[in-house]
Amino acid sequence: MSPRRPDCRTGRRRPGPCGCARQLGAGPYLLSVDAEDGFAQDPSEVAELASELAAAGAVGINLEDGLGPADLHAAKIAAVKAAVPDLFVNARTDTHWLGDGVDERETVRRLDAYQQAGADGVFVPGLADPARVTALLKTLDVPLNILYSPAGPPVSHLADLGVRRISLGSYLYRRALARRWTRWPTSAPAARRGASRRRTTRYRHSARRTGPPRAVAPRRVSRGTR
């Protein structure tokens, strides 16, 4: 569940995440909340949000670094684990999502800091190359989360590599939209024609009520007078 808001990165707390968690937290499933960067820069505020989410029924939380300072993100993770020890913290780094992912040492450095801070799992969206996934797994002591991509390895292959958690992101939503759009082209012109006919009918009905536009006769001016 991702409670996104237009000003998620302004540092202002929003009621959206907790409200959504309260609505969904009692369901027959395990609820994990994508809290982006914690909606705050102060680790204590992020910990407070995590406590509220846990109280609402969430069992896990995603925290992303957005390529901000790794030490700040580690401090947020540590604060959350101190406040809510049983909440699963999935620490995300964006080295492959927002960065170019060329220097794998930066990915390892960040993930190591997040593990040391108490993260229960790590998430590297954008990483898809099997060889690089395998190499990264050798540096981790916690489960690795990968974002599935249709252009990347299938789920079974990722599982065989040792990936313990696979996210779909917006993939299912985009697939549903794509299926819907494939049904629209044949019906859309008919819908447009129907709308055009309705507008024409309304105009004709209006014309019957008011009659055709009346021409205004030009004023005649006598040349003998002023």
C-alpha positions as CSV (number, residue, x, y, z in Angstrom):
1,M,0.0,0.0,0.0
2,S,1.5,3.3,-1.1
3,P,-0.2,6.4,0.4
4,R,1.4,8.9,-1.9
5,R,0.6,12.6,-1.7
6,P,1.7,15.6,-3.9
7,D,3.8,17.1,-1.1
8,C,5.3,13.9,0.3
9,R,8.8,15.4,0.2
10,T,8.0,18.8,1.8
11,G,8.7,17.4,5.3
12,R,5.1,18.0,6.4
13,R,3.3,15.2,8.0
14,R,0.2,14.0,6.3
15,P,-2.8,12.0,7.7
16,G,-2.9,9.9,4.6
17,P,-0.7,7.0,5.5
18,C,-2.2,6.4,9.0
19,G,-5.7,6.8,7.6
20,C,-5.2,4.2,4.9
21,A,-3.5,1.9,7.3
22,R,-6.5,2.1,9.7
23,Q,-8.8,1.2,6.9
24,L,-6.7,-1.7,5.7
25,G,-5.0,-2.9,8.9
26,A,-7.7,-5.2,10.0
27,G,-7.9,-7.2,6.7
28,P,-7.0,-10.9,6.4
29,Y,-3.5,-10.2,5.1
30,L,-0.2,-8.7,6.2
31,L,-0.1,-5.0,5.5
32,S,3.2,-3.3,4.5
33,V,3.2,0.5,4.0
34,D,5.4,2.3,1.5
35,A,6.3,5.4,3.6
36,E,8.8,6.8,1.1
37,D,11.4,8.7,3.1
38,G,9.3,8.7,6.2
39,F,7.7,12.1,5.2
40,A,10.2,13.8,7.5
41,Q,13.9,14.5,7.9
42,D,13.9,14.2,11.7
43,P,14.4,10.5,12.7
44,S,12.2,10.9,15.8
45,E,9.3,12.1,13.6
46,V,9.8,9.1,11.3
47,A,9.7,6.8,14.3
48,E,6.5,8.4,15.5
49,L,4.9,7.8,12.1
50,A,6.1,4.2,12.2
51,S,4.6,3.7,15.7
52,E,1.2,5.1,14.4
53,L,1.3,2.8,11.4
54,A,2.1,-0.3,13.6
55,A,-0.8,0.7,15.9
56,A,-3.1,0.9,12.9
57,G,-2.2,-2.7,11.9
58,A,0.8,-2.5,9.6
59,V,3.5,-5.2,10.1
60,G,6.1,-3.7,7.8
61,I,7.3,-0.4,6.4
62,N,9.4,0.6,3.4
63,L,11.8,3.4,3.9
64,E,13.7,4.8,0.9
65,D,16.8,6.9,0.8
66,G,16.1,8.7,-2.4
67,L,19.9,9.0,-2.7
68,G,19.9,11.3,0.3
69,P,22.7,11.0,2.9
70,A,23.1,7.4,3.9
71,D,23.9,8.2,7.5
72,L,20.6,10.1,7.9
73,H,18.6,7.2,6.4
74,A,20.4,4.8,8.8
75,A,19.4,7.1,11.7
76,K,15.8,6.9,10.6
77,I,16.0,3.1,10.5
78,A,17.6,3.0,13.9
79,A,14.9,5.3,15.4
80,V,12.1,3.2,13.9
81,K,13.5,-0.1,15.2
82,A,14.0,1.5,18.7
83,A,10.4,2.7,18.8
84,V,8.8,-0.4,17.2
85,P,11.1,-3.4,17.4
86,D,8.6,-5.8,15.8
87,L,7.9,-3.7,12.8
88,F,9.6,-5.1,9.7
89,V,11.8,-2.3,8.1
90,N,12.6,-2.8,4.5
91,A,15.3,-0.3,3.7
92,R,15.4,0.8,0.1
93,T,18.3,2.4,-1.7
94,D,17.8,4.2,-5.0
95,T,21.3,3.7,-6.5
96,H,19.8,1.7,-9.4
97,W,16.5,3.6,-9.6
98,L,17.5,7.3,-9.4
99,G,21.2,6.8,-9.9
100,D,23.0,5.0,-12.7
101,G,23.9,1.9,-10.6
102,V,27.4,1.8,-12.2
103,D,29.3,1.8,-8.9
104,E,28.1,-1.2,-7.1
105,R,30.4,-0.3,-4.2
106,E,28.0,2.6,-3.4
107,T,25.0,0.2,-3.2
108,V,27.0,-2.1,-0.9
109,R,28.1,0.8,1.3
110,R,24.5,2.0,1.7
111,L,23.0,-1.4,2.3
112,D,25.7,-2.2,4.9
113,A,24.9,1.0,6.8
114,Y,21.2,0.2,6.8
115,Q,21.8,-3.4,8.0
116,Q,23.9,-2.1,10.8
117,A,21.1,0.3,11.7
118,G,18.7,-2.6,12.2
119,A,17.0,-3.0,8.8
120,D,15.2,-6.4,8.5
121,G,15.5,-6.4,4.7
122,V,16.9,-4.3,1.9
123,F,15.3,-3.3,-1.4
124,V,17.2,-2.4,-4.6
125,P,14.6,-1.4,-7.3
126,G,16.1,-1.2,-10.8
127,L,18.6,-4.0,-10.2
128,A,17.8,-6.9,-12.6
129,D,21.1,-8.4,-13.9
130,P,21.4,-11.9,-12.5
131,A,25.2,-11.7,-12.0
132,R,24.9,-8.4,-10.1
133,V,22.1,-9.8,-8.0
134,T,24.2,-12.8,-7.1
135,A,27.2,-10.7,-6.2
136,L,25.1,-8.4,-4.0
137,L,23.5,-11.3,-2.2
138,K,27.0,-12.3,-1.0
139,T,27.4,-9.1,0.9
140,L,24.0,-9.2,2.7
141,D,22.9,-10.7,6.0
142,V,19.2,-9.8,5.5
143,P,16.7,-10.7,2.8
144,L,17.0,-9.0,-0.6
145,N,14.0,-7.4,-2.2
146,I,14.0,-6.9,-6.0
147,L,11.4,-5.1,-8.2
148,Y,10.1,-7.4,-10.9
149,S,10.4,-6.2,-14.5
150,P,8.9,-8.0,-17.5
151,A,12.2,-7.3,-19.2
152,G,14.2,-8.9,-16.4
153,P,14.5,-12.4,-15.0
154,P,11.3,-14.3,-14.3
155,V,10.2,-14.7,-10.7
156,S,11.3,-18.3,-10.5
157,H,14.9,-17.3,-11.7
158,L,15.1,-14.6,-9.1
159,A,14.0,-17.0,-6.4
160,D,16.7,-19.5,-7.5
161,L,19.3,-16.8,-7.2
162,G,18.3,-16.3,-3.6
163,V,16.0,-13.2,-3.8
164,R,13.6,-13.5,-0.8
165,R,11.1,-10.8,-1.6
166,I,9.8,-9.6,-5.0
167,S,7.8,-6.5,-5.5
168,L,5.5,-5.7,-8.4
169,G,5.3,-1.9,-7.9
170,S,2.7,-0.5,-10.3
171,Y,3.1,-3.4,-12.7
172,L,-0.4,-4.9,-12.1
173,Y,-2.0,-1.5,-12.3
174,R,-0.3,-0.7,-15.6
175,R,-1.2,-4.2,-17.0
176,A,-4.9,-3.6,-16.1
177,L,-4.8,-0.2,-17.8
178,A,-3.2,-1.7,-20.9
179,R,-5.9,-4.4,-21.1
180,R,-8.6,-1.7,-20.7
181,W,-7.1,0.5,-23.4
182,T,-7.0,-2.4,-25.9
183,R,-10.8,-2.6,-25.6
184,W,-11.4,1.2,-26.1
185,P,-10.3,1.9,-29.7
186,T,-13.3,0.2,-31.3
187,S,-15.8,1.7,-28.9
188,A,-14.3,5.1,-28.5
189,P,-15.4,6.5,-32.0
190,A,-18.9,5.2,-31.4
191,A,-19.0,6.9,-28.0
192,R,-17.8,10.2,-29.6
193,R,-20.4,9.8,-32.4
194,G,-23.0,9.3,-29.7
195,A,-21.9,12.4,-27.8
196,S,-22.0,14.4,-31.1
197,R,-25.5,13.2,-31.8
198,R,-26.7,14.2,-28.3
199,R,-25.3,17.7,-28.8
200,T,-27.0,18.0,-32.2
201,T,-30.3,16.8,-30.7
202,R,-30.1,19.3,-27.9
203,Y,-29.4,22.1,-30.4
204,R,-32.4,21.0,-32.5
205,H,-34.7,20.9,-29.5
206,S,-33.5,24.4,-28.5
207,A,-34.1,25.7,-32.0
208,R,-37.7,24.4,-31.9
209,R,-38.4,26.2,-28.7
210,T,-36.8,29.5,-29.6
211,G,-37.3,29.5,-33.4
212,P,-34.6,30.3,-36.0
213,P,-32.4,33.4,-35.5
214,R,-34.2,36.5,-36.6
215,A,-32.5,38.8,-39.0
216,V,-32.2,42.5,-38.0
217,A,-33.2,44.9,-40.7
218,P,-30.7,47.7,-41.4
219,R,-31.7,51.2,-40.3
220,R,-32.5,53.6,-43.1
221,V,-31.0,57.0,-42.7
222,S,-32.6,60.0,-44.6
223,R,-30.0,62.0,-46.5
224,G,-32.0,65.1,-46.1
225,T,-31.8,65.2,-42.3
226,R,-29.0,65.1,-39.9
